[in-house]
């Protein structure tokens, strides 16, 4: 798939990762005692090809799009919430605005498929469709539209890289997107729909049952090919998921670390990794979403979330919080003294 530039994705720089390990082992602490923080440092060194990489220019990319499946009553929120919250991202009043500010991170808000005119300062207009079609009655979109959405994500990452951004988070806004994420992940993982579906924004028992039945119907009608992630995205996915999949691909192409947020972006990461397994090396988890499908997707990606906070906000909030753990990891790596500095004998394994 040369139009997706998958052939440009390389491996991590093992030589520099080994050098980073030497530096980590020389710091005044028991060997390996910073646990996952040390692994994070090593991998980001391997991603960037820089022994002392910068992780100070952070951006959360938020893909915003509507989903036709809301016609089936799969969400407790009205469709209009998508456009309202998309606009609110530019006003600084949403959860991800506040949490990103704590991490000194910017937002890149992308209209990739909102069914409304949300064009205003602070929103990147890359609209492909005014929302997808209802997956319970036919494909969400055609294959070309799904590829264009993926390419949009790749292009957004390229543009941010050119502006000096050096670490990315992922977020989304789209009423009904836990339904599409459940459909996509169920197909790709070969899991029963009921095991992947949660209550989203707060469905009751009856609403949850309707959501499960709607997804089963969508899969039965559209018959997506589990061996073809683009086919799955086109038939039962969403523009936001496809755009985020492109962000994960773009991060690997342009050698930038990128954070998963919750279930929707984890599903997008799964799509990207199914297209090119090496992409997994560039991806970091943030938190364990309360959506049941999120745990299964992270397990399939062989990732353990950094945090378990019982969150289910979406928007990129988990990624924004996890940015601060990255800051802690690199502060330790670059600012701690060595055993030589402290004039004490280095620890050795016994």
Secondary structure as UniProt FT lines:
FT   HELIX           2..4
FT   HELIX           6..8
FT   HELIX           14..26
FT   TURN            31..35
FT   HELIX           36..48
FT   TURN            51..52
FT   STRAND          58..65
FT   HELIX           68..72
FT   HELIX           80..88
FT   HELIX           89..91
FT   HELIX           95..102
FT   TURN            103..104
FT   STRAND          105..113
FT   TURN            121..122
FT   STRAND          123..125
FT   TURN            135..137
FT   HELIX           143..162
FT   TURN            163..164
FT   STRAND          167..173
FT   TURN            175..176
FT   HELIX           177..189
FT   HELIX           193..196
FT   TURN            200..202
FT   HELIX           205..222
FT   TURN            226..227
FT   HELIX           229..236
FT   HELIX           239..253
FT   TURN            254..255
FT   STRAND          257..259
FT   HELIX           263..275
FT   HELIX           277..282
FT   STRAND          283..284
FT   HELIX           292..300
FT   TURN            301..302
FT   TURN            315..316
FT   HELIX           317..335
FT   HELIX           339..342
//
